[in-house]
């Protein structure tokens, strides 16, 4: 069986970083880890080719070679997924789809694809393979009784199928699931509230394979909450440290975690020793009432600003997610988020309006209350809320646009980044020896010169750029390369903040026109109702 693995395009978004990764000569931020894991679970006598459409187009030769097309997608990739399914069917190919989007909304793809491989692949891919062997031309395959697989049986992903030079970072996964119950989160719907982890030796085999294939750059641990099972994380880090020392620290790591990471100094210290350089925190909002309402209680147990400070002081750069539009939210929520970000010096703040994602507790509640405006949900930063909030939607939208603008005003972003890296410079880092220094490529030199030209000469922030860079060389020389990499993100945000405002304003205008029509229709019908009653 010749299988073409297709990964649909992402729309331009906060996370796409097009302008930034272009500086490094890369095409995409992260590879499709799900698809290369699927390739490892499928029969190994099958033949595989993978095309990430965020990297390049499919060739006619690849289409002609394939006997079956398998796609995986998130909700944000919906549009291109449907386009690829239709193209495959036009070419007479059988199509199987899976991943978070088809699993959450199978009815949206069931009329297009032949096979729906839903839930987690360790359980449903064998059912699909058996159906294909029996000659079945279609089918939907789900985990029996909501069962969750034991991820210690998950094979090493087929990393060799990737075009390594296309990606800014690599992806691996240690765990699935999260112990918390945030009302708006679909992770606990997709993967459950009991975190399941791989065995330490299992993940080290994945790192061994990446090392053998020649990867020597950053790895993103894609767990939605890396510390969901702290005991197992610490066991893994205990095994990872000697591996990193033996291999002379070939990788740096980034991941996602809950803010209670700040309460475990031992865990933070072990992460730093293993070369974890950054962590993404779901802070959401500094408004404690909103956090309590959305059941994100883990963020209310101690000071959020102190948690950010402790993590940064330990030597881990903080990225964070923020949301506007929670029920009961008071006026000025956007500005309070800006103030929090400035106070805590978080350089990269992912900011969006609340979305009711499919099958979440939030979407179920809003549906009961008759407030759901759309069922698909989309967490892109250019998407209007898909439900009726408790304060006027247009006011939330304008607060959001103003706050997004302010967060990524160049001088504020550069100063936050500088202050954050000064804090990181005060941390204690392990001695990584002489052998870990990687050769400086022409690409890195070109990226450095481009950043210096754009930010050090062209822009109005030029004096700020040089002043901060000179101070970094004096106060945190070891962090200069990482500091410049974060400064480079403004190349993306300068354009993207304009896109956010433009697209949201259009949607707000359309929404207000729709609301006006509804009110006008109601007023027209009111006299008729009165006459009928009389």
C-alpha positions in Angstrom: 0.0 0.0 0.0 1.4 3.4 -1.0 0.2 6.0 1.5 0.5 9.7 1.0 0.4 11.5 4.4 -0.9 15.1 3.9 -0.8 17.8 6.5 -3.1 20.8 5.7 -2.1 24.4 5.7 -2.5 26.7 8.7 -3.9 30.1 8.1 -1.7 33.0 9.1 -1.9 33.1 12.9 -0.1 34.2 16.0 1.9 31.0 16.0 2.8 30.9 12.3 5.7 33.4 12.8 6.2 33.6 9.0 8.4 36.7 9.0 10.5 35.4 11.9 11.2 31.9 10.6 12.0 33.3 7.1 15.0 34.9 8.7 16.3 31.5 9.6 15.4 30.1 6.1 12.7 27.8 7.6 9.2 27.2 6.2 7.2 26.2 9.3 7.5 26.3 13.0 6.7 22.7 13.9 6.3 19.4 12.0 3.2 17.2 12.0 4.1 14.9 14.9 0.7 13.2 14.7 1.1 12.1 11.1 4.6 10.6 11.7 3.3 8.8 14.7 0.4 7.4 12.6 3.0 6.2 10.1 4.8 4.3 12.9 1.5 2.6 14.0 0.4 1.6 10.5 1.8 -1.6 9.0 5.5 -1.1 8.4 5.3 -3.0 5.1 3.3 -0.1 3.7 5.1 2.6 1.9 4.9 6.2 3.1 5.5 9.7 1.7 4.7 12.8 3.8 3.9 16.3 2.5 3.4 19.1 4.9 1.6 21.7 2.8 2.9 24.4 5.1 6.3 23.6 3.6 5.6 22.7 0.0 3.0 21.6 -2.6 2.2 18.0 -3.5 3.7 16.9 -6.8 1.8 15.1 -9.5 4.2 12.2 -9.1 3.3 11.9 -5.4 -0.4 12.0 -6.2 0.1 9.4 -8.9 2.2 7.2 -6.7 -0.3 7.1 -3.8 -3.1 4.5 -3.4 -4.5 6.1 -0.3 -4.3 9.6 1.3 -4.3 10.1 5.0 -4.8 13.5 6.6 -4.7 14.8 10.1 -5.9 18.3 11.1 -6.8 20.7 13.9 -9.9 22.8 13.8 -7.9 25.8 12.5 -6.8 23.7 9.5 -10.4 22.9 8.5 -10.6 24.9 5.3 -7.5 23.4 3.7 -8.3 19.9 5.0 -11.6 19.9 3.1 -9.8 21.2 0.0 -7.2 18.4 0.1 -9.9 15.7 0.6 -11.8 17.0 -2.4 -8.6 17.1 -4.5 -7.7 13.6 -3.5 -11.2 12.4 -4.4 -11.0 14.2 -7.7 -7.9 12.2 -8.4 -9.7 8.9 -7.5 -7.9 8.3 -4.2 -9.3 6.7 -1.1 -9.1 9.2 1.8 -8.8 8.6 5.6 -8.8 11.5 8.1 -8.2 11.8 11.8 -6.8 14.1 14.4 -8.5 16.7 16.7 -10.8 18.3 14.2 -12.4 15.1 12.7 -12.6 13.7 16.2 -14.4 16.8 17.6 -16.7 17.4 14.6 -16.9 14.1 12.6 -20.2 15.2 10.8 -18.3 18.0 9.1 -16.0 15.6 7.2 -18.0 12.3 7.0 -19.6 13.3 3.7 -16.2 13.8 2.1 -13.7 11.3 3.5 -14.0 7.5 3.0 -12.6 6.6 6.5 -12.8 8.5 9.8 -10.0 7.3 12.2 -11.1 9.1 15.3 -9.9 9.4 18.9 -6.4 8.2 19.7 -4.7 6.3 16.9 -3.2 3.5 19.0 -6.7 2.1 19.5 -8.4 3.1 16.2 -5.7 2.6 13.6 -5.6 -1.2 14.0 -9.4 -1.2 13.4 -8.9 0.8 10.3 -6.1 -1.5 9.0 -8.3 -4.5 9.6 -11.2 -2.9 7.7 -8.9 -2.2 4.8 -7.6 -5.7 4.8 -11.2 -7.0 4.6 -11.8 -4.8 1.6 -14.1 -2.3 3.3 -14.3 0.9 1.2 -15.4 3.2 4.1 -15.9 3.2 7.8 -15.8 5.2 11.1 -13.5 3.9 13.8 -13.8 5.0 17.4 -12.2 3.9 20.7 -14.5 1.4 22.4 -16.3 2.7 25.5 -14.2 5.9 25.5 -11.1 3.9 26.2 -7.7 5.7 26.4 -4.6 3.9 25.1 -1.5 3.1 27.1 1.1 5.4 25.5 4.0 3.3 26.7 3.1 1.1 23.7 3.4 4.0 21.2 6.2 3.4 18.7 9.0 5.8 17.9 7.6 8.3 15.3 8.9 8.1 11.7 11.0 11.2 12.0 12.9 10.3 8.8 9.8 11.2 6.8 10.2 14.9 7.6 12.2 17.5 5.7 14.3 18.6 8.7 15.6 21.8 7.2 12.0 23.1 6.8 11.3 23.4 10.5 12.3 25.9 13.2 11.8 23.3 15.9 11.2 19.6 16.3 8.3 18.0 18.2 8.1 15.1 20.7 5.4 14.1 23.2 5.9 12.7 26.7 2.3 12.7 28.0 -1.3 13.1 27.1 -4.1 14.5 29.2 -4.4 17.1 32.0 -5.6 16.7 35.6 -7.5 20.0 35.7 -11.0 20.8 34.5 -10.9 24.3 32.8 -14.4 24.8 31.4 -13.2 26.1 28.0 -10.5 23.5 27.4 -10.9 20.7 24.8 -7.7 18.8 25.8 -9.5 17.0 28.7 -12.3 16.1 26.2 -9.8 14.7 23.6 -7.3 13.1 26.0 -8.9 12.8 29.4 -8.1 14.1 32.9 -5.7 11.3 33.9 -2.2 12.2 32.4 -0.7 9.2 30.7 3.1 9.3 30.2 5.6 7.4 28.1 8.4 5.5 29.9 11.7 7.5 30.2 13.6 4.9 28.1 10.9 5.1 25.5 11.3 8.9 25.0 15.0 8.6 25.1 14.8 6.2 22.1 13.0 9.0 20.3 15.8 11.4 21.2 18.4 8.8 20.1 16.7 8.6 16.7 16.6 12.3 16.3 20.2 12.5 17.3 21.1 9.8 14.7 19.2 11.7 12.0 21.3 14.8 12.7 18.9 17.0 14.6 20.8 19.5 16.8 18.3 22.3 17.5 15.3 23.1 19.7 12.7 20.5 20.5 9.2 21.4 21.6 7.7 19.0 24.1 4.1 19.2 22.8 2.4 18.0 26.0 -0.6 20.2 26.8 0.6 20.1 30.5 4.1 18.6 30.7 3.9 18.5 34.6 0.4 16.9 34.7 2.0 13.9 36.3 4.9 15.4 38.3 6.2 12.1 39.7 6.7 10.7 36.2 8.1 13.9 34.9 10.8 13.9 37.6 11.6 10.2 36.8 12.0 11.2 33.1 14.2 14.2 33.9 16.4 12.0 36.1 17.1 9.8 33.1 17.3 12.7 30.6 20.1 14.5 32.4 22.8 11.9 32.0 21.7 11.4 28.3 22.1 15.2 27.7 25.5 15.2 29.4 26.7 12.2 27.5 25.6 13.7 24.2 26.9 17.2 25.1 23.5 18.9 25.2 22.5 18.6 21.5 19.0 19.9 22.1 17.2 22.7 24.0 13.7 22.1 25.1 10.5 24.1 25.3 7.1 22.9 26.6 3.7 23.8 28.1 2.8 23.6 31.8 0.3 24.8 34.4 1.4 27.7 36.6 1.8 25.4 39.7 5.2 24.7 38.2 6.3 27.7 40.1 5.5 25.9 43.4 8.1 23.1 42.7 11.6 24.5 42.8 13.1 21.1 42.5 11.2 20.4 39.3 12.2 23.8 37.8 15.9 23.2 38.7 15.8 19.8 37.1 14.3 21.2 33.9 17.0 23.9 33.7 19.7 21.2 34.2 18.2 19.3 31.3 18.3 22.4 29.1 14.6 23.4 29.1 14.8 27.0 28.0 11.1 28.1 27.9 7.7 27.2 29.1 4.2 28.2 27.9 1.7 29.0 30.7 -2.0 29.2 30.4 -2.6 32.3 32.6 -5.8 33.4 30.7 -6.6 36.4 32.8 -5.5 38.2 36.0 -9.2 38.5 36.9 -9.7 36.0 39.7 -13.5 36.0 39.4 -13.2 34.9 35.8 -10.7 32.2 36.6 -13.0 30.8 39.3 -16.0 30.9 37.0 -14.2 29.0 34.2 -13.0 26.5 36.8 -9.3 27.3 36.3 -8.8 27.0 40.1 -5.1 26.2 39.9 -4.5 29.8 38.8 -6.2 31.2 41.9 -4.3 29.5 44.6 -1.3 31.9 44.6 -0.2 35.1 43.0 0.1 34.7 39.2 2.7 37.5 39.0 4.8 35.9 41.6 4.6 32.5 39.8 5.9 34.1 36.6 8.7 35.8 38.5 9.8 32.5 40.2 9.8 30.6 37.0 11.9 33.3 35.2 14.2 33.6 38.2 14.8 29.8 37.9 16.1 30.3 34.4 13.1 29.4 32.3 11.7 31.9 29.8 8.0 32.4 30.1 5.5 32.5 27.3 1.8 32.8 28.3 -1.7 32.6 26.9 -4.4 35.2 27.7 -8.2 35.2 26.9 -10.8 38.0 26.9 -14.6 37.5 27.0 -15.3 35.3 30.1 -18.8 35.5 31.6 -19.2 38.3 34.2 -16.0 40.0 33.0 -15.8 43.7 33.9 -15.0 46.5 31.5 -11.3 47.0 30.9 -10.3 43.4 30.8 -8.0 43.9 27.8 -6.1 46.7 29.6 -5.8 44.6 32.7 -4.1 41.9 30.7 -1.7 44.4 29.1 -0.8 45.7 32.6 -0.2 42.2 33.8 2.0 41.4 30.9 4.0 44.6 31.4 4.3 44.0 35.1 5.6 40.5 34.7 7.8 41.2 31.7 6.4 38.3 29.6 7.7 38.9 26.1 5.4 36.6 24.1 1.8 36.8 25.2 -0.7 34.8 23.1 -3.9 36.7 23.2 -7.3 35.8 21.8 -11.1 36.1 22.4 -12.8 33.2 24.1 -14.1 30.4 21.9 -16.5 27.7 22.9 -14.8 24.6 21.4 -16.8 21.5 20.5 -17.9 19.2 23.3 -16.3 21.3 26.1 -18.1 22.0 29.3 -18.3 25.6 28.1 -20.0 24.8 24.8 -22.5 22.5 26.6 -23.4 25.2 29.1 -23.8 27.9 26.5 -26.0 25.6 24.4 -28.3 24.9 27.3 -28.5 28.7 27.9 -29.2 29.3 24.2 -26.1 31.5 23.7 -24.1 29.4 21.3 -23.7 31.2 17.9 -21.6 28.6 16.2 -20.5 25.0 17.0 -17.1 24.6 15.4 -15.0 27.0 17.4 -11.7 28.4 16.2 -9.0 29.7 18.5 -7.2 31.8 15.8 -6.6 35.4 16.9 -8.6 36.8 14.0 -11.9 35.1 15.0 -14.8 36.7 16.6 -16.4 34.9 19.6 -18.8 32.1 18.7 -21.3 32.8 21.5 -23.2 35.6 23.1 -21.1 37.0 25.9 -22.4 38.7 29.1 -21.3 42.2 27.9 -21.6 43.6 24.3 -19.6 41.6 21.9 -18.4 44.7 20.0 -17.0 46.2 23.2 -15.0 43.1 23.9 -13.8 43.0 20.4 -12.5 46.6 20.4 -10.9 46.1 23.8 -9.2 43.0 22.4 -7.9 44.9 19.3 -6.6 47.8 21.3 -4.9 45.4 23.8 -3.3 43.3 21.0 -2.0 46.5 19.4 -0.5 47.7 22.7 1.1 44.3 23.5 3.0 44.3 20.3 3.9 47.9 20.0 7.6 47.5 19.1 9.2 49.6 21.9 7.1 47.9 24.6 7.8 44.4 23.2 11.5 45.0 23.0 11.7 46.4 26.5 9.7 43.6 28.0 12.0 41.1 26.3 15.1 42.9 27.6 13.8 43.0 31.2 12.8 39.3 31.0 16.2 38.3 29.8 17.9 40.3 32.6 15.9 38.2 35.0 16.9 35.0 33.2 20.6 36.2 33.4 20.4 36.1 37.2 19.6 32.4 37.3 22.1 29.6 37.9 22.8 27.4 34.9 24.7 24.1 34.9 28.1 23.9 33.2 27.5 22.2 29.9 31.1 21.7 29.0 33.2 22.7 26.0 31.8 20.3 23.4 28.2 21.6 23.1 28.9 24.7 21.1 27.3 24.4 17.7 28.9 25.8 14.5 27.6 29.1 13.4 26.0 28.8 10.0 25.9 31.4 7.2 22.1 31.3 7.8 22.4 32.4 11.4 24.9 35.2 10.4 22.4 36.4 7.8 19.6 36.3 10.3 21.7 38.3 12.8 22.6 40.9 10.3 19.0 41.2 9.1 17.7 41.8 12.6 20.4 44.3 13.3 19.6 46.2 10.1 15.9 46.2 10.5 15.8 46.9 14.3 19.1 48.7 14.6 18.9 51.1 11.7 15.5 51.1 9.9 13.1 51.3 12.7 12.4 54.2 15.2 13.3 51.8 18.0 17.0 51.7 16.8 18.5 53.4 19.8 16.5 51.2 22.2 17.7 48.1 20.3 21.4 48.9 20.5 21.2 50.1 24.1 19.5 46.9 25.2 21.7 44.7 23.1 24.9 46.3 24.6 23.5 45.8 28.1 22.7 42.2 27.4 26.3 41.5 26.3 27.4 43.0 29.7 24.8 41.5 32.0 23.7 38.2 30.3 26.1 37.3 27.6 25.1 33.7 27.5 21.5 34.6 26.7 22.2 37.0 23.8 21.4 34.5 21.0 18.1 33.5 22.6 17.4 37.2 23.3 17.8 38.1 19.7 15.7 35.2 18.6 12.8 36.5 20.7 13.4 40.1 19.5 13.0 38.7 16.0 9.4 37.8 16.8 8.5 41.5 16.3 9.1 41.0 12.6 6.0 38.8 12.7 3.9 40.9 15.1 4.4 44.1 13.2 2.3 42.7 10.4 0.1 40.4 12.4 -1.3 43.1 14.7 -2.6 44.9 11.6 -4.2 41.7 10.3 -5.9 41.1 13.7 -7.5 44.6 13.7 -8.5 44.5 10.0 -10.2 41.1 10.2 -11.9 41.6 13.5 -13.2 45.0 12.5 -14.8 43.4 9.4 -16.4 40.7 11.5 -17.7 43.3 14.1 -19.2 45.4 11.3 -21.0 42.3 9.9 -22.2 41.3 13.3 -23.6 44.8 14.0 -25.4 44.8 10.7 -26.9 41.4 11.5 -28.0 42.6 14.9 -29.6 45.7 13.4 -31.6 43.6 11.0 -32.8 41.3 13.8 -33.9 44.3 15.8 -35.6 45.9 12.8 -37.5 42.7 12.0 -38.6 42.4 15.6 -39.9 46.0 15.6 -41.8 45.3 12.3 -43.4 42.2 13.7 -44.4 43.9 17.0 -47.4 45.8 15.6 -48.7 42.7 13.8 -48.5 40.7 17.0 -50.4 43.4 18.9 -53.2 43.4 16.2 -53.3 39.6 16.3 -53.7 39.7 20.1 -56.5 42.3 19.8 
